[in-house]
Amino acid sequence: MSMPQQRAHASHAARQAAYRKRQTKAREEELRKRGLPPLPAIATMPGNARWSQAIAVARCLLTEVAEEMQAYFEERSEQWQESERGEPHQQRVQELQDIVDALETVWT
């Protein structure tokens, strides 16, 4: 004869509260891993600090990509740079740099 299992929570409400707490902790951990500040305590309050940090991270990543693409372009021969592949590549680098510049004006 088996013994009944002891309840982990006193009621269904307590079980739900524990679940919500675990979910909130998991969301906060995910934001922390991404380097973003936590969400505001009040759901209707804007997360300006979080949004600002997310834009800064995006700007940094796009800057890195643009620099890598420019280095790739510069490592190629002059013939390649002026070819059907080189010119569009350089145009994409410039468009990406324009996006980075635009992001700097979004949140400063």
Biopython code that builds the backbone (N, CA, C, O; Angstrom):
import numpy as np
from Bio.PDB.StructureBuilder import StructureBuilder

atoms = [
    (1, "MET", "N", (0.836, -1.170, 0.000)),
    (1, "MET", "CA", (0.000, 0.000, 0.000)),
    (1, "MET", "C", (0.892, 1.248, 0.000)),
    (1, "MET", "O", (1.805, 1.375, 0.816)),
    (2, "SER", "N", (0.613, 2.150, -0.918)),
    (2, "SER", "CA", (1.458, 3.344, -1.008)),
    (2, "SER", "C", (0.880, 4.475, -0.177)),
    (2, "SER", "O", (-0.325, 4.584, 0.047)),
    (3, "MET", "N", (1.798, 5.299, 0.262)),
    (3, "MET", "CA", (1.419, 6.452, 1.088)),
    (3, "MET", "C", (1.039, 7.610, 0.151)),
    (3, "MET", "O", (1.665, 7.791, -0.894)),
    (4, "PRO", "N", (0.033, 8.377, 0.518)),
    (4, "PRO", "CA", (-0.301, 9.535, -0.321)),
    (4, "PRO", "C", (0.844, 10.555, -0.293)),
    (4, "PRO", "O", (1.520, 10.736, 0.719)),
    (5, "GLN", "N", (1.031, 11.203, -1.427)),
    (5, "GLN", "CA", (2.099, 12.197, -1.549)),
    (5, "GLN", "C", (1.705, 13.468, -0.806)),
    (5, "GLN", "O", (0.555, 13.904, -0.840)),
    (6, "GLN", "N", (2.687, 14.040, -0.142)),
    (6, "GLN", "CA", (2.428, 15.276, 0.599)),
    (6, "GLN", "C", (2.293, 16.434, -0.382)),
    (6, "GLN", "O", (3.058, 16.530, -1.342)),
    (7, "ARG", "N", (1.324, 17.308, -0.144)),
    (7, "ARG", "CA", (1.088, 18.447, -1.023)),
    (7, "ARG", "C", (2.207, 19.482, -0.890)),
    (7, "ARG", "O", (2.660, 19.800, 0.209)),
    (8, "ALA", "N", (2.632, 19.992, -2.033)),
    (8, "ALA", "CA", (3.664, 21.029, -2.029)),
    (8, "ALA", "C", (3.062, 22.397, -1.713)),
    (8, "ALA", "O", (3.737, 23.261, -1.152)),
    (9, "HIS", "N", (1.798, 22.589, -2.071)),
    (9, "HIS", "CA", (1.128, 23.874, -1.860)),
    (9, "HIS", "C", (-0.175, 23.638, -1.111)),
    (9, "HIS", "O", (-0.834, 22.615, -1.296)),
    (10, "ALA", "N", (-0.531, 24.578, -0.280)),
    (10, "ALA", "CA", (-1.715, 24.446, 0.568)),
    (10, "ALA", "C", (-3.019, 24.498, -0.229)),
    (10, "ALA", "O", (-4.018, 23.890, 0.158)),
    (11, "SER", "N", (-2.998, 25.236, -1.352)),
    (11, "SER", "CA", (-4.225, 25.372, -2.145)),
    (11, "SER", "C", (-3.862, 25.576, -3.607)),
    (11, "SER", "O", (-2.695, 25.745, -3.959)),
    (12, "HIS", "N", (-4.895, 25.558, -4.456)),
    (12, "HIS", "CA", (-4.671, 25.830, -5.881)),
    (12, "HIS", "C", (-4.169, 27.254, -6.073)),
    (12, "HIS", "O", (-3.335, 27.506, -6.943)),
    (13, "ALA", "N", (-4.662, 28.174, -5.280)),
    (13, "ALA", "CA", (-4.218, 29.569, -5.376)),
    (13, "ALA", "C", (-2.737, 29.693, -5.036)),
    (13, "ALA", "O", (-2.014, 30.442, -5.692)),
    (14, "ALA", "N", (-2.284, 28.976, -4.031)),
    (14, "ALA", "CA", (-0.871, 29.006, -3.651)),
    (14, "ALA", "C", (-0.014, 28.398, -4.762)),
    (14, "ALA", "O", (1.084, 28.879, -5.041)),
    (15, "ARG", "N", (-0.525, 27.335, -5.393)),
    (15, "ARG", "CA", (0.206, 26.704, -6.502)),
    (15, "ARG", "C", (0.327, 27.676, -7.666)),
    (15, "ARG", "O", (1.399, 27.779, -8.262)),
    (16, "GLN", "N", (-0.734, 28.387, -8.005)),
    (16, "GLN", "CA", (-0.716, 29.371, -9.083)),
    (16, "GLN", "C", (0.225, 30.532, -8.768)),
    (16, "GLN", "O", (0.940, 31.018, -9.644)),
    (17, "ALA", "N", (0.216, 30.969, -7.515)),
    (17, "ALA", "CA", (1.108, 32.066, -7.108)),
    (17, "ALA", "C", (2.566, 31.646, -7.260)),
    (17, "ALA", "O", (3.399, 32.433, -7.710)),
    (18, "ALA", "N", (2.873, 30.416, -6.888)),
    (18, "ALA", "CA", (4.245, 29.911, -7.031)),
    (18, "ALA", "C", (4.629, 29.833, -8.506)),
    (18, "ALA", "O", (5.764, 30.142, -8.868)),
    (19, "TYR", "N", (3.696, 29.425, -9.352)),
    (19, "TYR", "CA", (3.950, 29.347, -10.790)),
    (19, "TYR", "C", (4.245, 30.738, -11.356)),
    (19, "TYR", "O", (5.211, 30.917, -12.097)),
    (20, "ARG", "N", (3.413, 31.717, -11.006)),
    (20, "ARG", "CA", (3.625, 33.086, -11.496)),
    (20, "ARG", "C", (4.977, 33.634, -11.029)),
    (20, "ARG", "O", (5.659, 34.333, -11.778)),
    (21, "LYS", "N", (5.352, 33.320, -9.818)),
    (21, "LYS", "CA", (6.645, 33.775, -9.286)),
    (21, "LYS", "C", (7.798, 33.161, -10.089)),
    (21, "LYS", "O", (8.763, 33.850, -10.419)),
    (22, "ARG", "N", (7.693, 31.861, -10.401)),
    (22, "ARG", "CA", (8.737, 31.204, -11.209)),
    (22, "ARG", "C", (8.817, 31.814, -12.611)),
    (22, "ARG", "O", (9.911, 31.998, -13.144)),
    (23, "GLN", "N", (7.669, 32.127, -13.209)),
    (23, "GLN", "CA", (7.645, 32.719, -14.544)),
    (23, "GLN", "C", (8.278, 34.109, -14.539)),
    (23, "GLN", "O", (9.048, 34.445, -15.438)),
    (24, "THR", "N", (7.958, 34.905, -13.540)),
    (24, "THR", "CA", (8.535, 36.244, -13.422)),
    (24, "THR", "C", (10.046, 36.166, -13.254)),
    (24, "THR", "O", (10.784, 36.931, -13.875)),
    (25, "LYS", "N", (10.499, 35.259, -12.431)),
    (25, "LYS", "CA", (11.935, 35.082, -12.206)),
    (25, "LYS", "C", (12.631, 34.656, -13.501)),
    (25, "LYS", "O", (13.729, 35.125, -13.799)),
    (26, "ALA", "N", (11.999, 33.774, -14.262)),
    (26, "ALA", "CA", (12.581, 33.323, -15.533)),
    (26, "ALA", "C", (12.685, 34.475, -16.523)),
    (26, "ALA", "O", (13.700, 34.598, -17.208)),
    (27, "ARG", "N", (11.651, 35.333, -16.619)),
    (27, "ARG", "CA", (11.695, 36.490, -17.511)),
    (27, "ARG", "C", (12.801, 37.465, -17.106)),
    (27, "ARG", "O", (13.526, 37.980, -17.956)),
    (28, "GLU", "N", (12.922, 37.712, -15.801)),
    (28, "GLU", "CA", (13.970, 38.620, -15.318)),
    (28, "GLU", "C", (15.357, 38.065, -15.625)),
    (28, "GLU", "O", (16.260, 38.821, -15.983)),
    (29, "GLU", "N", (15.533, 36.760, -15.490)),
    (29, "GLU", "CA", (16.816, 36.125, -15.779)),
    (29, "GLU", "C", (17.152, 36.245, -17.266)),
    (29, "GLU", "O", (18.304, 36.486, -17.629)),
    (30, "GLU", "N", (16.152, 36.078, -18.117)),
    (30, "GLU", "CA", (16.374, 36.210, -19.556)),
    (30, "GLU", "C", (16.809, 37.625, -19.912)),
    (30, "GLU", "O", (17.734, 37.808, -20.704)),
    (31, "LEU", "N", (16.152, 38.628, -19.336)),
    (31, "LEU", "CA", (16.546, 40.017, -19.581)),
    (31, "LEU", "C", (17.954, 40.283, -19.063)),
    (31, "LEU", "O", (18.733, 40.980, -19.713)),
    (32, "ARG", "N", (18.281, 39.741, -17.911)),
    (32, "ARG", "CA", (19.612, 39.938, -17.332)),
    (32, "ARG", "C", (20.677, 39.341, -18.243)),
    (32, "ARG", "O", (21.726, 39.952, -18.449)),
    (33, "LYS", "N", (20.422, 38.154, -18.792)),
    (33, "LYS", "CA", (21.387, 37.516, -19.695)),
    (33, "LYS", "C", (21.616, 38.343, -20.949)),
    (33, "LYS", "O", (22.714, 38.344, -21.505)),
    (34, "ARG", "N", (20.580, 39.047, -21.395)),
    (34, "ARG", "CA", (20.698, 39.897, -22.573)),
    (34, "ARG", "C", (21.331, 41.241, -22.244)),
    (34, "ARG", "O", (21.621, 42.025, -23.147)),
    (35, "GLY", "N", (21.547, 41.514, -20.967)),
    (35, "GLY", "CA", (22.141, 42.780, -20.560)),
    (35, "GLY", "C", (21.138, 43.919, -20.495)),
    (35, "GLY", "O", (21.519, 45.089, -20.527)),
    (36, "LEU", "N", (19.852, 43.579, -20.404)),
    (36, "LEU", "CA", (18.816, 44.604, -20.357)),
    (36, "LEU", "C", (18.342, 44.807, -18.928)),
    (36, "LEU", "O", (18.307, 43.856, -18.147)),
    (37, "PRO", "N", (17.977, 46.035, -18.575)),
    (37, "PRO", "CA", (17.441, 46.266, -17.236)),
    (37, "PRO", "C", (16.083, 45.597, -17.083)),
    (37, "PRO", "O", (15.429, 45.301, -18.083)),
    (38, "PRO", "N", (15.643, 45.351, -15.846)),
    (38, "PRO", "CA", (14.356, 44.688, -15.637)),
    (38, "PRO", "C", (13.178, 45.559, -16.100)),
    (38, "PRO", "O", (13.297, 46.776, -16.241)),
    (39, "LEU", "N", (12.055, 44.902, -16.327)),
    (39, "LEU", "CA", (10.839, 45.608, -16.716)),
    (39, "LEU", "C", (10.366, 46.489, -15.570)),
    (39, "LEU", "O", (10.665, 46.205, -14.410)),
    (40, "PRO", "N", (9.633, 47.553, -15.874)),
    (40, "PRO", "CA", (9.120, 48.404, -14.794)),
    (40, "PRO", "C", (8.129, 47.632, -13.921)),
    (40, "PRO", "O", (7.481, 46.693, -14.382)),
    (41, "ALA", "N", (8.024, 48.039, -12.668)),
    (41, "ALA", "CA", (7.137, 47.353, -11.724)),
    (41, "ALA", "C", (5.678, 47.479, -12.131)),
    (41, "ALA", "O", (4.903, 46.539, -11.952)),
    (42, "ILE", "N", (5.300, 48.609, -12.667)),
    (42, "ILE", "CA", (3.929, 48.833, -13.098)),
    (42, "ILE", "C", (3.867, 48.589, -14.605)),
    (42, "ILE", "O", (4.593, 49.220, -15.372)),
    (43, "ALA", "N", (3.002, 47.675, -15.022)),
    (43, "ALA", "CA", (2.957, 47.268, -16.425)),
    (43, "ALA", "C", (2.662, 48.416, -17.384)),
    (43, "ALA", "O", (3.096, 48.372, -18.536)),
    (44, "THR", "N", (1.942, 49.436, -16.945)),
    (44, "THR", "CA", (1.601, 50.544, -17.830)),
    (44, "THR", "C", (2.689, 51.613, -17.870)),
    (44, "THR", "O", (2.597, 52.553, -18.659)),
    (45, "MET", "N", (3.704, 51.486, -17.044)),
    (45, "MET", "CA", (4.799, 52.461, -17.007)),
    (45, "MET", "C", (5.771, 52.156, -18.145)),
    (45, "MET", "O", (6.162, 51.002, -18.321)),
    (46, "PRO", "N", (6.168, 53.164, -18.920)),
    (46, "PRO", "CA", (7.106, 52.913, -20.012)),
    (46, "PRO", "C", (8.443, 52.395, -19.487)),
    (46, "PRO", "O", (8.907, 52.803, -18.422)),
    (47, "GLY", "N", (9.035, 51.517, -20.231)),
    (47, "GLY", "CA", (10.335, 50.966, -19.863)),
    (47, "GLY", "C", (11.453, 51.733, -20.554)),
    (47, "GLY", "O", (12.256, 51.139, -21.273)),
    (48, "ASN", "N", (11.515, 53.054, -20.342)),
    (48, "ASN", "CA", (12.486, 53.893, -21.056)),
    (48, "ASN", "C", (13.922, 53.404, -20.897)),
    (48, "ASN", "O", (14.666, 53.355, -21.877)),
    (49, "ALA", "N", (14.316, 53.047, -19.702)),
    (49, "ALA", "CA", (15.690, 52.579, -19.494)),
    (49, "ALA", "C", (15.934, 51.293, -20.270)),
    (49, "ALA", "O", (16.989, 51.120, -20.880)),
    (50, "ARG", "N", (14.956, 50.391, -20.248)),
    (50, "ARG", "CA", (15.089, 49.115, -20.954)),
    (50, "ARG", "C", (15.135, 49.351, -22.461)),
    (50, "ARG", "O", (15.960, 48.764, -23.162)),
    (51, "TRP", "N", (14.252, 50.208, -22.954)),
    (51, "TRP", "CA", (14.238, 50.490, -24.386)),
    (51, "TRP", "C", (15.530, 51.166, -24.821)),
    (51, "TRP", "O", (16.095, 50.833, -25.863)),
    (52, "SER", "N", (15.986, 52.102, -24.030)),
    (52, "SER", "CA", (17.230, 52.801, -24.351)),
    (52, "SER", "C", (18.399, 51.830, -24.419)),
    (52, "SER", "O", (19.227, 51.904, -25.327)),
    (53, "GLN", "N", (18.460, 50.920, -23.455)),
    (53, "GLN", "CA", (19.537, 49.931, -23.437)),
    (53, "GLN", "C", (19.440, 48.996, -24.641)),
    (53, "GLN", "O", (20.462, 48.652, -25.234)),
    (54, "ALA", "N", (18.240, 48.585, -25.009)),
    (54, "ALA", "CA", (18.052, 47.697, -26.162)),
    (54, "ALA", "C", (18.506, 48.388, -27.448)),
    (54, "ALA", "O", (19.138, 47.762, -28.298)),
    (55, "ILE", "N", (18.188, 49.674, -27.593)),
    (55, "ILE", "CA", (18.612, 50.418, -28.774)),
    (55, "ILE", "C", (20.131, 50.553, -28.791)),
    (55, "ILE", "O", (20.751, 50.444, -29.849)),
    (56, "ALA", "N", (20.732, 50.790, -27.629)),
    (56, "ALA", "CA", (22.197, 50.895, -27.551)),
    (56, "ALA", "C", (22.856, 49.576, -27.943)),
    (56, "ALA", "O", (23.868, 49.575, -28.644)),
    (57, "VAL", "N", (22.297, 48.465, -27.504)),
    (57, "VAL", "CA", (22.836, 47.147, -27.860)),
    (57, "VAL", "C", (22.713, 46.924, -29.364)),
    (57, "VAL", "O", (23.654, 46.453, -30.002)),
    (58, "ALA", "N", (21.558, 47.261, -29.930)),
    (58, "ALA", "CA", (21.342, 47.103, -31.368)),
    (58, "ALA", "C", (22.323, 47.974, -32.161)),
    (58, "ALA", "O", (22.904, 47.533, -33.152)),
    (59, "ARG", "N", (22.494, 49.211, -31.707)),
    (59, "ARG", "CA", (23.417, 50.121, -32.382)),
    (59, "ARG", "C", (24.841, 49.578, -32.351)),
    (59, "ARG", "O", (25.562, 49.653, -33.346)),
    (60, "CYS", "N", (25.241, 49.035, -31.213)),
    (60, "CYS", "CA", (26.591, 48.465, -31.078)),
    (60, "CYS", "C", (26.773, 47.274, -32.023)),
    (60, "CYS", "O", (27.802, 47.155, -32.689)),
    (61, "LEU", "N", (25.783, 46.406, -32.076)),
    (61, "LEU", "CA", (25.862, 45.233, -32.945)),
    (61, "LEU", "C", (25.907, 45.638, -34.416)),
    (61, "LEU", "O", (26.704, 45.094, -35.181)),
    (62, "LEU", "N", (25.068, 46.577, -34.814)),
    (62, "LEU", "CA", (25.061, 47.030, -36.203)),
    (62, "LEU", "C", (26.365, 47.736, -36.576)),
    (62, "LEU", "O", (26.841, 47.606, -37.704)),
    (63, "THR", "N", (26.939, 48.475, -35.639)),
    (63, "THR", "CA", (28.232, 49.119, -35.887)),
    (63, "THR", "C", (29.306, 48.069, -36.127)),
    (63, "THR", "O", (30.133, 48.208, -37.029)),
    (64, "GLU", "N", (29.289, 47.023, -35.318)),
    (64, "GLU", "CA", (30.255, 45.937, -35.470)),
    (64, "GLU", "C", (30.110, 45.266, -36.832)),
    (64, "GLU", "O", (31.108, 44.982, -37.493)),
    (65, "VAL", "N", (28.878, 45.013, -37.252)),
    (65, "VAL", "CA", (28.634, 44.387, -38.552)),
    (65, "VAL", "C", (29.128, 45.295, -39.679)),
    (65, "VAL", "O", (29.773, 44.822, -40.615)),
    (66, "ALA", "N", (28.834, 46.584, -39.596)),
    (66, "ALA", "CA", (29.274, 47.526, -40.630)),
    (66, "ALA", "C", (30.798, 47.567, -40.718)),
    (66, "ALA", "O", (31.355, 47.623, -41.815)),
    (67, "GLU", "N", (31.467, 47.541, -39.577)),
    (67, "GLU", "CA", (32.934, 47.549, -39.575)),
    (67, "GLU", "C", (33.498, 46.277, -40.188)),
    (67, "GLU", "O", (34.479, 46.333, -40.930)),
    (68, "GLU", "N", (32.893, 45.131, -39.890)),
    (68, "GLU", "CA", (33.337, 43.867, -40.480)),
    (68, "GLU", "C", (33.131, 43.872, -41.988)),
    (68, "GLU", "O", (33.994, 43.427, -42.744)),
    (69, "MET", "N", (31.980, 44.378, -42.416)),
    (69, "MET", "CA", (31.699, 44.433, -43.851)),
    (69, "MET", "C", (32.682, 45.375, -44.560)),
    (69, "MET", "O", (33.127, 45.087, -45.671)),
    (70, "GLN", "N", (33.015, 46.491, -43.921)),
    (70, "GLN", "CA", (33.967, 47.436, -44.516)),
    (70, "GLN", "C", (35.357, 46.813, -44.592)),
    (70, "GLN", "O", (36.056, 46.986, -45.589)),
    (71, "ALA", "N", (35.757, 46.103, -43.566)),
    (71, "ALA", "CA", (37.062, 45.430, -43.581)),
    (71, "ALA", "C", (37.100, 44.380, -44.687)),
    (71, "ALA", "O", (38.112, 44.244, -45.375)),
    (72, "TYR", "N", (36.009, 43.639, -44.862)),
    (72, "TYR", "CA", (35.920, 42.646, -45.925)),
    (72, "TYR", "C", (36.093, 43.321, -47.278)),
    (72, "TYR", "O", (36.818, 42.823, -48.140)),
    (73, "PHE", "N", (35.431, 44.449, -47.462)),
    (73, "PHE", "CA", (35.510, 45.199, -48.716)),
    (73, "PHE", "C", (36.948, 45.648, -48.987)),
    (73, "PHE", "O", (37.454, 45.513, -50.101)),
    (74, "GLU", "N", (37.590, 46.180, -47.956)),
    (74, "GLU", "CA", (38.941, 46.710, -48.117)),
    (74, "GLU", "C", (39.982, 45.621, -48.370)),
    (74, "GLU", "O", (41.025, 45.895, -48.963)),
    (75, "GLU", "N", (39.712, 44.385, -47.926)),
    (75, "GLU", "CA", (40.641, 43.275, -48.147)),
    (75, "GLU", "C", (40.582, 42.743, -49.577)),
    (75, "GLU", "O", (41.487, 42.026, -50.002)),
    (76, "ARG", "N", (39.549, 43.078, -50.312)),
    (76, "ARG", "CA", (39.391, 42.600, -51.676)),
    (76, "ARG", "C", (40.186, 43.462, -52.641)),
    (76, "ARG", "O", (40.565, 44.592, -52.334)),
    (77, "SER", "N", (40.429, 42.894, -53.821)),
    (77, "SER", "CA", (41.190, 43.615, -54.844)),
    (77, "SER", "C", (40.378, 44.800, -55.362)),
    (77, "SER", "O", (39.160, 44.861, -55.197)),
    (78, "GLU", "N", (41.075, 45.727, -55.985)),
    (78, "GLU", "CA", (40.418, 46.896, -56.556)),
    (78, "GLU", "C", (39.441, 46.470, -57.648)),
    (78, "GLU", "O", (38.377, 47.065, -57.819)),
    (79, "GLN", "N", (39.825, 45.433, -58.380)),
    (79, "GLN", "CA", (38.946, 44.916, -59.435)),
    (79, "GLN", "C", (37.629, 44.412, -58.819)),
    (79, "GLN", "O", (36.554, 44.684, -59.352)),
    (80, "TRP", "N", (37.713, 43.682, -57.706)),
    (80, "TRP", "CA", (36.497, 43.178, -57.048)),
    (80, "TRP", "C", (35.666, 44.340, -56.506)),
    (80, "TRP", "O", (34.440, 44.344, -56.621)),
    (81, "GLN", "N", (36.345, 45.326, -55.913)),
    (81, "GLN", "CA", (35.638, 46.465, -55.329)),
    (81, "GLN", "C", (34.806, 47.208, -56.367)),
    (81, "GLN", "O", (33.746, 47.747, -56.051)),
    (82, "GLU", "N", (35.292, 47.235, -57.612)),
    (82, "GLU", "CA", (34.594, 47.948, -58.672)),
    (82, "GLU", "C", (33.670, 47.043, -59.479)),
    (82, "GLU", "O", (33.035, 47.491, -60.435)),
    (83, "SER", "N", (33.595, 45.780, -59.098)),
    (83, "SER", "CA", (32.800, 44.806, -59.846)),
    (83, "SER", "C", (31.315, 44.885, -59.484)),
    (83, "SER", "O", (30.889, 45.705, -58.672)),
    (84, "GLU", "N", (30.545, 43.993, -60.125)),
    (84, "GLU", "CA", (29.106, 43.911, -59.867)),
    (84, "GLU", "C", (28.809, 43.490, -58.430)),
    (84, "GLU", "O", (27.710, 43.722, -57.926)),
    (85, "ARG", "N", (29.774, 42.880, -57.781)),
    (85, "ARG", "CA", (29.581, 42.445, -56.394)),
    (85, "ARG", "C", (30.110, 43.468, -55.396)),
    (85, "ARG", "O", (29.544, 43.633, -54.316)),
    (86, "GLY", "N", (31.177, 44.144, -55.747)),
    (86, "GLY", "CA", (31.805, 45.082, -54.820)),
    (86, "GLY", "C", (31.006, 46.351, -54.590)),
    (86, "GLY", "O", (30.842, 46.796, -53.455)),
    (87, "GLU", "N", (30.514, 46.925, -55.667)),
    (87, "GLU", "CA", (29.778, 48.183, -55.535)),
    (87, "GLU", "C", (28.491, 48.014, -54.716)),
    (87, "GLU", "O", (28.240, 48.830, -53.829)),
    (88, "PRO", "N", (27.665, 46.988, -54.977)),
    (88, "PRO", "CA", (26.479, 46.803, -54.123)),
    (88, "PRO", "C", (26.847, 46.512, -52.666)),
    (88, "PRO", "O", (26.132, 46.914, -51.748)),
    (89, "HIS", "N", (27.949, 45.821, -52.464)),
    (89, "HIS", "CA", (28.397, 45.536, -51.097)),
    (89, "HIS", "C", (28.698, 46.840, -50.376)),
    (89, "HIS", "O", (28.271, 47.042, -49.239)),
    (90, "GLN", "N", (29.431, 47.722, -51.036)),
    (90, "GLN", "CA", (29.785, 49.000, -50.416)),
    (90, "GLN", "C", (28.532, 49.840, -50.177)),
    (90, "GLN", "O", (28.453, 50.574, -49.192)),
    (91, "GLN", "N", (27.568, 49.735, -51.064)),
    (91, "GLN", "CA", (26.309, 50.467, -50.887)),
    (91, "GLN", "C", (25.572, 49.946, -49.652)),
    (91, "GLN", "O", (25.004, 50.736, -48.898)),
    (92, "ARG", "N", (25.573, 48.627, -49.434)),
    (92, "ARG", "CA", (24.935, 48.056, -48.238)),
    (92, "ARG", "C", (25.640, 48.517, -46.970)),
    (92, "ARG", "O", (24.993, 48.784, -45.957)),
    (93, "VAL", "N", (26.968, 48.609, -47.026)),
    (93, "VAL", "CA", (27.723, 49.095, -45.870)),
    (93, "VAL", "C", (27.288, 50.523, -45.548)),
    (93, "VAL", "O", (27.073, 50.868, -44.386)),
    (94, "GLN", "N", (27.162, 51.340, -46.573)),
    (94, "GLN", "CA", (26.755, 52.732, -46.356)),
    (94, "GLN", "C", (25.334, 52.825, -45.811)),
    (94, "GLN", "O", (25.058, 53.641, -44.932)),
    (95, "GLU", "N", (24.437, 51.994, -46.327)),
    (95, "GLU", "CA", (23.057, 51.985, -45.827)),
    (95, "GLU", "C", (23.017, 51.563, -44.364)),
    (95, "GLU", "O", (22.257, 52.118, -43.571)),
    (96, "LEU", "N", (23.830, 50.588, -44.016)),
    (96, "LEU", "CA", (23.900, 50.133, -42.629)),
    (96, "LEU", "C", (24.442, 51.239, -41.732)),
    (96, "LEU", "O", (23.951, 51.440, -40.621)),
    (97, "GLN", "N", (25.452, 51.957, -42.214)),
    (97, "GLN", "CA", (26.001, 53.068, -41.434)),
    (97, "GLN", "C", (24.964, 54.175, -41.252)),
    (97, "GLN", "O", (24.911, 54.812, -40.200)),
    (98, "ASP", "N", (24.142, 54.401, -42.273)),
    (98, "ASP", "CA", (23.068, 55.387, -42.164)),
    (98, "ASP", "C", (22.062, 54.978, -41.082)),
    (98, "ASP", "O", (21.560, 55.824, -40.341)),
    (99, "ILE", "N", (21.775, 53.681, -40.997)),
    (99, "ILE", "CA", (20.867, 53.180, -39.965)),
    (99, "ILE", "C", (21.462, 53.413, -38.580)),
    (99, "ILE", "O", (20.765, 53.844, -37.661)),
    (100, "VAL", "N", (22.747, 53.126, -38.438)),
    (100, "VAL", "CA", (23.428, 53.344, -37.151)),
    (100, "VAL", "C", (23.366, 54.811, -36.769)),
    (100, "VAL", "O", (23.103, 55.147, -35.614)),
    (101, "ASP", "N", (23.608, 55.688, -37.742)),
    (101, "ASP", "CA", (23.554, 57.124, -37.478)),
    (101, "ASP", "C", (22.141, 57.542, -37.063)),
    (101, "ASP", "O", (21.975, 58.369, -36.166)),
    (102, "ALA", "N", (21.133, 56.977, -37.710)),
    (102, "ALA", "CA", (19.743, 57.302, -37.371)),
    (102, "ALA", "C", (19.410, 56.826, -35.963)),
    (102, "ALA", "O", (18.688, 57.507, -35.234)),
    (103, "LEU", "N", (19.930, 55.662, -35.574)),
    (103, "LEU", "CA", (19.668, 55.151, -34.225)),
    (103, "LEU", "C", (20.263, 56.052, -33.154)),
    (103, "LEU", "O", (19.728, 56.141, -32.049)),
    (104, "GLU", "N", (21.354, 56.713, -33.470)),
    (104, "GLU", "CA", (21.975, 57.613, -32.494)),
    (104, "GLU", "C", (21.068, 58.796, -32.176)),
    (104, "GLU", "O", (21.140, 59.358, -31.084)),
    (105, "THR", "N", (20.221, 59.173, -33.122)),
    (105, "THR", "CA", (19.329, 60.302, -32.874)),
    (105, "THR", "C", (18.031, 59.877, -32.217)),
    (105, "THR", "O", (17.291, 60.721, -31.712)),
    (106, "VAL", "N", (17.736, 58.573, -32.213)),
    (106, "VAL", "CA", (16.490, 58.079, -31.621)),
    (106, "VAL", "C", (16.473, 58.286, -30.121)),
    (106, "VAL", "O", (15.492, 58.788, -29.573)),
    (107, "TRP", "N", (17.535, 57.910, -29.462)),
    (107, "TRP", "CA", (17.560, 57.955, -27.988)),
    (107, "TRP", "C", (18.894, 58.476, -27.516)),
    (107, "TRP", "O", (19.825, 57.705, -27.284)),
    (108, "THR", "N", (18.986, 59.763, -27.377)),
    (108, "THR", "CA", (20.240, 60.337, -26.863)),
    (108, "THR", "C", (19.968, 61.202, -25.675)),
    (108, "THR", "O", (20.896, 61.774, -25.103)),
]
sb = StructureBuilder()
sb.init_structure("model")
sb.init_model(0)
sb.init_chain("A")
sb.init_seg("    ")
for serial, (resi, resn, name, xyz) in enumerate(atoms, 1):
    if name == "N":
        sb.init_residue(resn, " ", resi, " ")
    sb.init_atom(name, np.array(xyz, "f"), 0.0, 1.0, " ", f" {name:<3s}", serial, name[0])
structure = sb.get_structure()
